[in-house]
Amino acid sequence: MNLGALRVFMVVAKTQSIARASEILDITASSISRKIKSLEDELNTQLFHRGGREFHTTSQGTAILKRVEILLSEEDNIRNLVNDKQEVRGPIGLMVPPTFGNILAGEFLAPFMKRYPNVELSVKGSHGRRIETLHNYDIAISPNLPNDTSLVAKLIFQGKRHFFAGKGLLEQYGVPKHPSELSNYPYLQLQIDTSYRQGKQQWDNGQGLSGEFITSTRITSDLPDVLAKMVSENLGVACLPNGAFRNLPKNQYVRLFSDDIYNQNVMYAIYPSRQHRPHRVKVFTDELTAFLNALPNL
């Protein structure tokens, strides 16, 4: 059984999209389809339900996914037995959205630098925009996939963006029962949210629930913290990650709708290629991934 095919299966299962898996793995969609079909033939079972844009695992596929995750984790552990003997030293150039950088600075970057005193770190703000080039940096953290097909994008975090409003705004407009009603509310648009297109905000929880509504956009920004503050000042509704409100009093805002209604919030680590990724950058990426997935409210 080919470990590469199993990794392809895992990424498709996690992203529920061959197109997104193709971008992350840096291989063609047709190659992914062939690998999945070959794996299904070898296992003599159907791994995904076909139909629509999303790929959801069958009951058998879900059970196999759990085993695959364990297997691939052990593969990484074996590789780490060799890599652990290498000293982590040298320069690491990081591009990161400013707001995200504020979260990382004290909670991840400072401890990382203390653990590895021979690392030299350079941090540049990317302002949350799509990464066109890495310039002289080793790695970029971005919510958007790069246009440059020579860059590899590794999914390092998958969370949620919920809809939020200030209490004063809800007193004025009423409490909406469904996102479709938000067309009647002033809207605060997060520019790095790729689900916003041509005046319409789309939402998709990745679990079969999705929709869109026309917005009356009042404020736009690529900084989630700025929009969170505007929400608390009752200037509009916004679709934001929970972490954007981490420094605001909880009595100033309300999360709307049920837990089933949200947008997926993703972060990618972007770097030139797996073959040319220095050991220090791999260690940095792996530890950052573990840090992000341990955060409860990002």
TIPABA-303585 format. One line per 8 residues: number of its first residue (from 1); for each residue x, y, z negated of N, C-alpha, C. Coordinates in pm, whole numbers, always signed. Layout:
! residues N
NUM> X:Y:Z:X:Y:Z:X:Y:Z  ...
//
This chain:
! residues 298
1> +85:-119:+0:+0:+0:+0:+89:+124:+0  +60:+216:+88:+144:+334:+107:+110:+443:+5  +212:+486:-71:+189:+589:-173:+152:+722:-111  +207:+748:+9:+172:+872:+77:+25:+879:+112  -32:+767:+156:-175:+762:+188:-259:+780:+62  -212:+723:-48:-284:+738:-174:-283:+885:-220  -172:+952:-199:-164:+1094:-236:-258:+1177:-149  -267:+1144:-21:-361:+1212:+69:-503:+1191:+20
9> -536:+1067:-15:-669:+1038:-68:-699:+1120:-192  -602:+1132:-283:-623:+1205:-407:-649:+1353:-380  -572:+1413:-288:-589:+1556:-259:-724:+1582:-193  -765:+1495:-99:-896:+1512:-36:-1007:+1499:-140  -992:+1402:-231:-1093:+1381:-335:-1101:+1501:-429  -986:+1561:-459:-984:+1675:-551:-1039:+1802:-486  -1005:+1824:-359:-1048:+1946:-291:-1182:+1930:-222  -1224:+1802:-199:-1349:+1770:-132:-1353:+1828:+10
17> -1236:+1840:+70:-1229:+1901:+203:-1103:+1853:+275  -1119:+1799:+396:-1003:+1760:+475:-927:+1883:+521  -1000:+1991:+555:-934:+2113:+600:-845:+2171:+491  -896:+2176:+369:-816:+2232:+259:-699:+2139:+225  -724:+2008:+228:-617:+1912:+202:-507:+1925:+307  -545:+1950:+432:-449:+1968:+540:-358:+2086:+512  -415:+2195:+462:-337:+2314:+432:-244:+2291:+315  -292:+2219:+215:-211:+2195:+95:-96:+2100:+124
25> -125:+1993:+199:-26:+1889:+225:+63:+1922:+345  +22:+2024:+422:+99:+2064:+539:+107:+1952:+643  -4:+1883:+664:-17:+1785:+771:-151:+1808:+840  -165:+1758:+961:-285:+1786:+1039:-407:+1716:+982  -524:+1772:+1011:-650:+1713:+966:-670:+1576:+1029  -631:+1561:+1155:-647:+1431:+1222:-560:+1324:+1157  -441:+1363:+1114:-352:+1269:+1044:-413:+1227:+911  -473:+1322:+840:-540:+1290:+713:-654:+1193:+737
33> -734:+1219:+839:-848:+1130:+870:-800:+989:+899  -690:+977:+974:-637:+844:+1006:-587:+773:+881  -520:+847:+794:-470:+786:+671:-584:+738:+581  -689:+818:+571:-805:+779:+489:-872:+655:+548  -890:+655:+683:-953:+540:+749:-869:+415:+730  -736:+427:+745:-646:+314:+727:-654:+260:+585  -661:+352:+487:-670:+311:+346:-802:+240:+320  -911:+291:+376:-1041:+227:+359:-1041:+87:+421
41> -977:+73:+537:-969:-60:+601:-888:-156:+515  -778:-106:+460:-692:-191:+377:-763:-236:+250  -839:-144:+190:-911:-175:+66:-1048:-239:+92  -1090:-235:+219:-1220:-290:+258:-1334:-226:+180  -1328:-94:+168:-1435:-22:+99:-1442:+122:+152  -1556:+184:+137:-1572:+324:+177:-1538:+413:+58  -1447:+506:+79:-1400:+592:-30:-1480:+721:-41  -1535:+769:+72:-1607:+897:+73:-1744:+883:+138
49> -1837:+965:+90:-1964:+982:+160:-1940:+1077:+276  -1975:+1039:+396:-1960:+1126:+512:-2086:+1210:+531  -2067:+1327:+592:-2182:+1414:+619:-2163:+1550:+556  -2183:+1655:+635:-2165:+1791:+583:-2018:+1829:+580  -1990:+1944:+524:-1854:+1996:+521:-1772:+1937:+408  -1836:+1887:+303:-1765:+1841:+185:-1753:+1689:+182  -1645:+1643:+123:-1621:+1500:+108:-1633:+1465:-41  -1735:+1386:-74:-1753:+1341:-211:-1722:+1192:-219
57> -1650:+1152:-322:-1614:+1012:-336:-1736:+926:-366  -1735:+806:-314:-1837:+707:-350:-1808:+660:-492  -1895:+581:-549:-1871:+529:-684:-1742:+448:-688  -1719:+371:-581:-1596:+293:-573:-1476:+386:-555  -1494:+491:-474:-1386:+587:-453:-1349:+659:-581  -1450:+694:-663:-1424:+761:-791:-1344:+672:-885  -1379:+544:-888:-1307:+449:-974:-1164:+432:-927  -1146:+424:-795:-1011:+408:-739:-928:+534:-763
65> -992:+652:-755:-921:+778:-777:-855:+782:-914  -923:+734:-1016:-868:+734:-1151:-740:+651:-1157  -741:+536:-1089:-622:+450:-1087:-509:+513:-1005  -546:+577:-895:-446:+641:-810:-375:+753:-886  -451:+831:-962:-391:+940:-1039:-287:+885:-1138  -319:+772:-1201:-225:+710:-1295:-101:+661:-1221  -122:+597:-1106:-12:+543:-1027:+82:+653:-980  +26:+760:-926:+109:+868:-873:+178:+946:-985
73> +114:+950:-1100:+178:+1012:-1216:+302:+934:-1257  +292:+802:-1250:+407:+717:-1283:+517:+734:-1180  +479:+752:-1054:+580:+777:-949:+657:+905:-982  +582:+1009:-1022:+648:+1135:-1059:+738:+1116:-1180  +694:+1033:-1275:+776:+1007:-1394:+907:+939:-1358  +901:+847:-1262:+1022:+778:-1217:+1119:+877:-1155  +1065:+965:-1070:+1151:+1066:-1008:+1212:+1158:-1114  +1132:+1187:-1218:+1180:+1278:-1323:+1292:+1217:-1407
81> +1297:+1082:-1411:+1405:+1017:-1485:+1540:+1055:-1425  +1542:+1071:-1293:+1665:+1114:-1225:+1684:+1264:-1238  +1575:+1338:-1214:+1585:+1484:-1215:+1616:+1541:-1352  +1573:+1470:-1459:+1595:+1521:-1594:+1743:+1533:-1627  +1826:+1458:-1554:+1969:+1464:-1580:+2033:+1588:-1517  +1958:+1653:-1428:+2009:+1773:-1364:+1981:+1895:-1454  +2081:+1977:-1469:+2063:+2097:-1550:+1979:+2198:-1475  +1888:+2262:-1545:+1805:+2366:-1486:+1880:+2498:-1499
89> +1933:+2545:-1387:+2010:+2668:-1389:+2001:+2735:-1253  +2028:+2868:-1252:+2029:+2941:-1127:+1909:+3034:-1115  +1901:+3108:-1005:+1794:+3207:-987:+1661:+3146:-946  +1553:+3205:-996:+1417:+3171:-952:+1348:+3302:-919  +1305:+3317:-796:+1231:+3436:-754:+1083:+3404:-748  +1001:+3479:-820:+857:+3453:-832:+776:+3572:-784  +679:+3547:-696:+580:+3648:-658:+448:+3609:-721  +382:+3706:-787:+261:+3673:-862:+168:+3794:-867
97> +35:+3774:-860:-57:+3887:-877:-36:+3954:-1012  -39:+4088:-1019:-9:+4157:-1145:-91:+4111:-1264  -222:+4097:-1247:-306:+4055:-1359:-266:+3918:-1408  -240:+3829:-1315:-199:+3694:-1349:-61:+3696:-1415  +23:+3787:-1367:+155:+3801:-1426:+148:+3842:-1572  +50:+3926:-1605:+32:+3968:-1745:+1:+3849:-1835  -77:+3754:-1782:-111:+3634:-1860:+13:+3547:-1878  +91:+3534:-1770:+208:+3446:-1774:+322:+3501:-1859
105> +336:+3634:-1861:+456:+3696:-1920:+487:+3644:-2060  +393:+3659:-2152:+419:+3621:-2290:+396:+3474:-2320  +298:+3415:-2248:+257:+3279:-2283:+334:+3170:-2208  +391:+3204:-2093:+465:+3102:-2018:+607:+3144:-1983  +623:+3261:-1922:+755:+3301:-1873:+858:+3316:-1985  +817:+3381:-2094:+913:+3400:-2205:+956:+3267:-2265  +862:+3176:-2299:+905:+3045:-2351:+990:+2966:-2252  +955:+2976:-2122:+1032:+2904:-2020:+1177:+2953:-2019
113> +1195:+3084:-2024:+1331:+3139:-2020:+1410:+3102:-2145  +1342:+3086:-2257:+1410:+3045:-2380:+1450:+2897:-2373  +1368:+2817:-2306:+1401:+2674:-2290:+1518:+2656:-2195  +1527:+2744:-2096:+1630:+2729:-1993:+1712:+2858:-1984  +1806:+2876:-2075:+1882:+3002:-2083:+1972:+3029:-1964  +1995:+2929:-1879:+2081:+2949:-1762:+2003:+2982:-1636  +1874:+3009:-1652:+1791:+3051:-1539:+1790:+3204:-1531  +1797:+3257:-1410:+1786:+3402:-1387:+1654:+3425:-1313
121> +1563:+3499:-1372:+1428:+3515:-1317:+1407:+3653:-1257  +1349:+3656:-1138:+1310:+3781:-1073:+1161:+3771:-1039  +1081:+3868:-1086:+936:+3864:-1069:+891:+3984:-987  +812:+3958:-883:+760:+4064:-797:+607:+4054:-792  +539:+4167:-801:+393:+4169:-791:+347:+4151:-647  +250:+4064:-626:+197:+4040:-490:+63:+4108:-471  +5:+4162:-578:-123:+4231:-572:-237:+4141:-525  -218:+4009:-539:-327:+3915:-513:-361:+3894:-368
129> -286:+3957:-277:-320:+3944:-136:-265:+3814:-79  -312:+3780:+42:-263:+3660:+109:-113:+3673:+134  -39:+3566:+105:+105:+3566:+121:+141:+3548:+268  +206:+3648:+326:+248:+3640:+466:+390:+3584:+477  +475:+3620:+382:+612:+3571:+380:+663:+3574:+237  +760:+3489:+208:+817:+3485:+73:+935:+3580:+59  +977:+3642:+170:+1096:+3727:+168:+1212:+3644:+111  +1274:+3688:+4:+1384:+3612:-55:+1344:+3539:-183
137> +1213:+3524:-203:+1165:+3460:-325:+1145:+3311:-305  +1152:+3235:-413:+1142:+3089:-407:+999:+3040:-406  +913:+3112:-476:+777:+3062:-497:+681:+3178:-517  +560:+3162:-468:+455:+3262:-489:+334:+3193:-548  +265:+3263:-637:+139:+3215:-693:+28:+3299:-630  -69:+3233:-570:-172:+3307:-498:-304:+3230:-498  -417:+3303:-500:-547:+3236:-488:-581:+3203:-343  -498:+3251:-249:-525:+3231:-107:-417:+3147:-41
145> -456:+3068:+57:-361:+2990:+134:-284:+3080:+230  -158:+3050:+255:-77:+3135:+344:-114:+3115:+490  -91:+3219:+570:-109:+3207:+714:+7:+3133:+779  +124:+3145:+722:+245:+3085:+776:+241:+2934:+754  +232:+2857:+863:+220:+2711:+851:+350:+2645:+807  +463:+2721:+804:+588:+2663:+757:+594:+2660:+604  +500:+2729:+539:+496:+2730:+393:+405:+2619:+342  +446:+2559:+233:+368:+2454:+168:+286:+2517:+55
153> +160:+2479:+44:+73:+2528:-63:+32:+2411:-151  +70:+2417:-278:+34:+2312:-373:-73:+2365:-467  -185:+2296:-473:-291:+2336:-566:-244:+2311:-709  -233:+2418:-789:-182:+2402:-925:-289:+2430:-1030  -401:+2488:-987:-508:+2516:-1083:-641:+2523:-1010  -743:+2462:-1069:-878:+2471:-1014:-974:+2496:-1129  -1026:+2617:-1135:-1117:+2655:-1242:-1247:+2709:-1187  -1305:+2806:-1257:-1436:+2858:-1219:-1440:+3010:-1225
161> -1520:+3068:-1136:-1558:+3208:-1146:-1707:+3213:-1170  -1747:+3281:-1276:-1890:+3296:-1308:-1935:+3438:-1276  -2065:+3456:-1273:-2122:+3590:-1255:-2140:+3655:-1392  -2098:+3782:-1402:-2105:+3856:-1528:-2173:+3991:-1506  -2237:+4040:-1611:-2298:+4173:-1609:-2290:+4233:-1749  -2291:+4366:-1757:-2294:+4433:-1885:-2435:+4431:-1943  -2446:+4437:-2075:-2578:+4431:-2139:-2664:+4551:-2102  -2600:+4668:-2088:-2676:+4787:-2050:-2734:+4774:-1910
169> -2659:+4713:-1819:-2708:+4694:-1682:-2829:+4601:-1681  -2825:+4498:-1764:-2936:+4403:-1770:-3060:+4466:-1832  -3039:+4558:-1924:-3154:+4630:-1981:-3221:+4717:-1874  -3140:+4768:-1782:-3193:+4855:-1677:-3258:+4775:-1563  -3192:+4666:-1521:-3239:+4592:-1404:-3313:+4463:-1439  -3302:+4419:-1563:-3358:+4290:-1599:-3256:+4179:-1583  -3287:+4063:-1639:-3195:+3949:-1634:-3229:+3861:-1514  -3139:+3845:-1417:-3169:+3762:-1300:-3173:+3614:-1339
177> -3257:+3540:-1268:-3268:+3397:-1295:-3190:+3313:-1195  -3151:+3375:-1081:-3079:+3301:-977:-2991:+3401:-901  -2875:+3356:-849:-2787:+3448:-776:-2853:+3521:-659  -2954:+3461:-597:-3021:+3527:-485:-3082:+3661:-526  -3112:+3679:-655:-3169:+3804:-703:-3065:+3916:-715  -2936:+3881:-704:-2831:+3981:-724:-2821:+4081:-609  -2894:+4057:-500:-2900:+4156:-393:-2957:+4289:-442  -3033:+4284:-551:-3098:+4403:-605:-3013:+4474:-710
185> -2891:+4426:-734:-2803:+4482:-837:-2680:+4545:-772  -2623:+4651:-829:-2494:+4701:-779:-2389:+4592:-797  -2303:+4576:-697:-2209:+4464:-700:-2065:+4513:-701  -1980:+4443:-774:-1838:+4472:-785:-1762:+4360:-717  -1699:+4390:-605:-1640:+4285:-522:-1493:+4262:-553  -1458:+4137:-579:-1319:+4097:-595:-1260:+4070:-456  -1167:+4153:-414:-1117:+4146:-277:-1044:+4017:-244  -985:+3952:-343:-912:+3829:-317:-1004:+3707:-313
193> -1133:+3730:-332:-1230:+3620:-328:-1267:+3594:-182  -1217:+3484:-126:-1240:+3454:+15:-1383:+3410:+44  -1464:+3391:-60:-1604:+3354:-39:-1692:+3476:-12  -1631:+3595:-15:-1703:+3719:+19:-1675:+3752:+165  -1780:+3753:+248:-1762:+3776:+391:-1874:+3864:+445  -1834:+3972:+511:-1926:+4058:+585:-2049:+4099:+502  -2022:+4146:+382:-2129:+4197:+297:-2211:+4091:+228  -2167:+3967:+234:-2239:+3858:+168:-2147:+3786:+71
201> -2196:+3762:-49:-2121:+3686:-148:-2171:+3542:-147  -2081:+3451:-116:-2114:+3309:-120:-2071:+3251:-253  -2143:+3150:-299:-2100:+3078:-418:-2117:+2929:-394  -2026:+2852:-450:-2025:+2708:-427:-1953:+2643:-545  -2023:+2559:-618:-1962:+2498:-736:-1887:+2369:-704  -1885:+2330:-575:-1812:+2209:-538:-1881:+2082:-580  -2001:+2095:-637:-2076:+1979:-684:-2211:+1968:-614  -2223:+2035:-501:-2348:+2025:-424:-2439:+2145:-433
209> -2408:+2241:-523:-2490:+2362:-536:-2417:+2479:-471  -2485:+2551:-382:-2423:+2664:-315:-2530:+2760:-265  -2488:+2878:-224:-2581:+2977:-170:-2507:+3105:-138  -2580:+3208:-96:-2521:+3337:-68:-2627:+3445:-84  -2581:+3568:-101:-2673:+3681:-110:-2605:+3805:-55  -2685:+3897:-3:-2635:+4025:+49:-2604:+4116:-70  -2491:+4180:-66:-2450:+4265:-179:-2467:+4413:-150  -2487:+4488:-257:-2482:+4635:-252:-2355:+4674:-326
217> -2243:+4667:-254:-2112:+4682:-317:-2085:+4826:-357  -2048:+4844:-483:-2019:+4976:-535:-1871:+4997:-560  -1802:+4892:-606:-1659:+4900:-635:-1591:+4776:-580  -1474:+4793:-520:-1393:+4679:-477:-1255:+4690:-539  -1196:+4577:-570:-1061:+4574:-626:-1006:+4433:-612  -873:+4422:-601:-810:+4290:-602:-760:+4255:-742  -797:+4335:-842:-756:+4312:-981:-876:+4270:-1065  -886:+4144:-1105:-999:+4097:-1184:-1021:+4175:-1313
225> -910:+4215:-1379:-923:+4288:-1506:-992:+4423:-1487  -965:+4489:-1375:-1028:+4618:-1346:-1179:+4600:-1332  -1220:+4498:-1256:-1363:+4475:-1235:-1430:+4431:-1365  -1360:+4355:-1448:-1416:+4314:-1576:-1447:+4436:-1663  -1355:+4532:-1662:-1377:+4655:-1738:-1498:+4731:-1683  -1512:+4735:-1550:-1627:+4801:-1487:-1758:+4729:-1522  -1753:+4597:-1531:-1870:+4520:-1575:-1910:+4561:-1716  -1811:+4571:-1805:-1839:+4606:-1944:-1894:+4748:-1957
233> -1866:+4832:-1854:-1917:+4969:-1853:-2051:+4979:-1780  -2110:+4861:-1748:-2245:+4854:-1688:-2253:+4912:-1548  -2142:+4900:-1473:-2140:+4956:-1338:-2181:+4855:-1231  -2194:+4728:-1266:-2236:+4631:-1167:-2214:+4488:-1212  -2251:+4396:-1124:-2233:+4252:-1145:-2109:+4209:-1067  -2034:+4114:-1122:-1915:+4064:-1053:-1900:+3914:-1076  -1836:+3848:-980:-1804:+3706:-992:-1655:+3696:-1026  -1625:+3661:-1151:-1488:+3668:-1202:-1453:+3547:-1287
241> -1323:+3518:-1301:-1281:+3414:-1395:-1299:+3462:-1539  -1321:+3368:-1629:-1339:+3403:-1770:-1221:+3482:-1825  -1099:+3449:-1776:-980:+3514:-1828:-974:+3663:-1803  -1051:+3714:-1707:-1052:+3857:-1680:-1108:+3937:-1797  -1185:+3870:-1883:-1251:+3938:-1996:-1179:+3913:-2129  -1058:+3856:-2123:-993:+3810:-2245:-964:+3924:-2343  -949:+4048:-2294:-917:+4161:-2383:-1037:+4250:-2412  -1158:+4206:-2372:-1278:+4287:-2392:-1367:+4226:-2500
249> -1432:+4310:-2581:-1524:+4259:-2684:-1638:+4179:-2619  -1671:+4066:-2677:-1772:+3978:-2618:-1912:+4038:-2618  -1933:+4139:-2700:-2067:+4201:-2704:-2088:+4302:-2592  -1987:+4319:-2504:-1998:+4417:-2395:-2040:+4355:-2262  -2046:+4224:-2254:-2078:+4159:-2126:-2153:+4029:-2150  -2218:+3981:-2043:-2296:+3858:-2051:-2263:+3771:-1929  -2243:+3643:-1951:-2226:+3551:-1839:-2364:+3506:-1793  -2390:+3519:-1663:-2523:+3493:-1610:-2541:+3348:-1565
257> -2664:+3304:-1566:-2705:+3176:-1510:-2651:+3057:-1591  -2682:+2937:-1540:-2643:+2815:-1610:-2499:+2777:-1577  -2448:+2675:-1646:-2312:+2629:-1623:-2294:+2568:-1484  -2405:+2537:-1416:-2396:+2475:-1284:-2372:+2576:-1172  -2387:+2705:-1203:-2376:+2808:-1100:-2244:+2884:-1118  -2153:+2859:-1026:-2023:+2925:-1031:-1953:+2909:-897  -1845:+2981:-881:-1756:+2968:-766:-1629:+2900:-811  -1566:+2826:-723:-1440:+2765:-759:-1329:+2870:-759
265> -1245:+2863:-860:-1134:+2956:-877:-1005:+2876:-867  -927:+2898:-761:-809:+2816:-739:-683:+2902:-737  -572:+2839:-770:-441:+2901:-759:-347:+2802:-690  -268:+2855:-597:-172:+2774:-525:-30:+2820:-557  +59:+2723:-565:+202:+2753:-565:+249:+2740:-421  +312:+2844:-368:+351:+2847:-227:+503:+2856:-218  +562:+2764:-141:+707:+2761:-128:+744:+2707:+10  +871:+2720:+52:+908:+2688:+190:+884:+2543:+231
273> +933:+2447:+156:+912:+2306:+191:+954:+2219:+75  +900:+2100:+71:+936:+2006:-34:+1083:+1966:-23  +1130:+1952:+100:+1267:+1905:+120:+1370:+2005:+68  +1337:+2134:+73:+1434:+2236:+36:+1400:+2305:-96  +1314:+2242:-176:+1278:+2304:-303:+1381:+2267:-410  +1457:+2364:-462:+1558:+2332:-563:+1495:+2271:-689  +1578:+2195:-761:+1529:+2128:-882:+1472:+2228:-982  +1537:+2344:-995:+1490:+2444:-1093:+1350:+2494:-1056
281> +1321:+2506:-925:+1190:+2553:-880:+1085:+2445:-903  +1123:+2319:-882:+1030:+2209:-909:+994:+2204:-1057  +1093:+2218:-1143:+1068:+2218:-1287:+975:+2333:-1324  +1003:+2451:-1269:+920:+2568:-1295:+776:+2542:-1251  +756:+2490:-1130:+622:+2465:-1077:+548:+2361:-1161  +617:+2254:-1196:+552:+2147:-1275:+510:+2198:-1413  +596:+2275:-1477:+563:+2326:-1610:+452:+2432:-1603  +454:+2512:-1497:+348:+2612:-1478:+214:+2544:-1455
289> +212:+2437:-1375:+89:+2361:-1351:+32:+2307:-1481  +118:+2248:-1563:+74:+2193:-1691:+21:+2304:-1782  +87:+2419:-1781:+44:+2532:-1864:-95:+2581:-1822  -114:+2599:-1692:-242:+2652:-1642:-357:+2557:-1673  -334:+2429:-1654:-443:+2334:-1677:-473:+2312:-1824  -386:+2361:-1911:-411:+2353:-2055:-485:+2475:-2108  -493:+2581:-2026:-563:+2702:-2069:-714:+2679:-2067  -785:+2712:-2174:-929:+2687:-2179:-1014:+2788:-2104
297> -965:+2911:-2089:-1053:+3017:-2036:-991:+3099:-1925  -912:+3037:-1838:-851:+3112:-1730:-957:+3145:-1623
//
